[in-house]
């Protein structure tokens, strides 16, 4: 006589638990190589562009000289009085000089619209 093995029957509308092996049958055991390298493919151009911009800003800072119009990261506009590797002294008003980190200084580049508006305001 042979033994009959009964299989559990799932109730309609419910899901069965995965087999004891852990992952459901038929699911892949490892992620696709595309999904493994996708973050690197996205981050690599971002890092390249970021380093390129930092190099361009450093070169622009090196070209600054006394008397140039500059702007800080905080938006303070003034005239460069002294500049070294760590600090920059900036004249922001008559008799008012501030010291800022050299890394936050950039040359002031007025756009044509801004330059025209400031000239018109100065004439009034």
Secondary structure, DSSP 4 states (H G I P E B T S, - for coil): -PPPPPPPPPPTT--PPPPTTSSPTT--SS--HHHHHHHHHHHHHHHHHHHHHHHHHHHHHHT--TT-EEEETT--EEEEEEE-SSEEEEEEETTEEEEEEGGGEEE----HHHHHHHHHHHH-
